[in-house]
Amino acid sequence: MASKPKSSVATHRARRERQGFVRVEVNVRKEDASLVRRVASALSDPSRQIEARNLLRQRFAEPPKVSLKALLASAPLDGVDLDRSRDLGRDVDL
């Protein structure tokens, strides 16, 4: 039994996938649609992709994760009294 030939859309998508592209679908407000299209166009254009990617990473990249220990070490402690009175607990009768 002969297999059904791929549609031209499927062939195109397979070729783009081999080239390293991924199909992404997003929902945006109507007024932002042309902006998102221009950003996608800039990211896929070899002459503009490096600059576009750098701009987007500078603005929208996730900040590096900071451990609690590093966060506490960098906290300003000027004026904070870190001394505490020695508490020996309460007397217990046995």
C-alpha positions in Angstrom: 0.0 0.0 0.0 1.5 3.3 -1.0 2.0 5.9 1.7 0.4 9.3 1.3 3.0 12.0 0.3 3.8 14.8 2.8 1.9 18.1 2.3 4.0 21.1 1.3 3.4 22.6 4.8 4.7 19.5 6.5 7.8 19.4 4.2 8.4 23.1 4.9 8.1 22.6 8.7 10.4 19.6 8.6 13.0 21.6 6.6 12.8 24.5 9.1 13.2 22.0 12.0 16.4 20.6 10.4 17.7 24.2 10.2 17.2 24.6 13.9 13.9 26.5 13.9 11.0 25.7 16.3 7.4 26.7 15.7 6.0 28.8 18.5 2.5 30.0 19.0 1.7 32.9 21.3 -1.4 34.9 22.1 -0.9 38.6 22.3 -3.1 41.7 22.3 -4.1 42.9 18.8 -2.0 46.1 19.1 1.1 44.0 20.0 0.8 41.5 17.1 2.9 43.5 14.6 5.5 44.1 17.3 5.8 40.4 18.1 6.1 39.6 14.3 8.9 42.2 14.0 10.7 40.7 16.9 10.4 37.2 15.4 11.6 38.5 12.1 14.6 40.2 13.7 15.5 37.0 15.5 15.4 34.9 12.3 17.3 37.5 10.1 21.0 36.6 10.1 22.0 40.3 9.9 19.9 41.4 12.9 19.6 38.3 15.1 22.7 38.9 17.3 21.7 42.4 18.2 18.1 41.5 18.7 18.9 38.6 20.9 21.3 40.6 23.0 18.8 43.4 23.5 16.1 40.9 24.5 18.4 39.0 26.9 19.5 42.2 28.6 15.9 43.2 29.2 14.0 39.9 29.7 16.5 37.3 30.9 15.9 35.7 34.2 18.1 37.1 36.9 20.7 34.6 38.2 19.5 32.6 41.2 20.9 33.7 44.5 21.2 31.4 47.4 19.8 32.4 50.8 23.3 32.3 52.2 24.5 34.8 49.6 21.5 37.0 50.0 22.0 37.2 53.8 25.8 37.8 53.3 25.0 40.8 51.1 22.4 42.3 53.4 23.2 45.6 54.9 23.5 45.1 58.7 24.6 48.6 59.7 22.6 49.7 62.8 21.2 46.2 63.5 21.9 45.0 67.0 22.9 41.4 66.6 23.8 40.8 70.3 21.2 39.1 72.4 20.9 38.5 76.1 21.9 35.1 77.4 18.7 33.2 78.2 19.2 30.2 80.5 15.6 29.1 80.4 13.3 28.7 83.3 13.8 26.9 86.6 12.3 23.4 86.7 11.5 21.7 90.0 12.0 18.0 90.0 
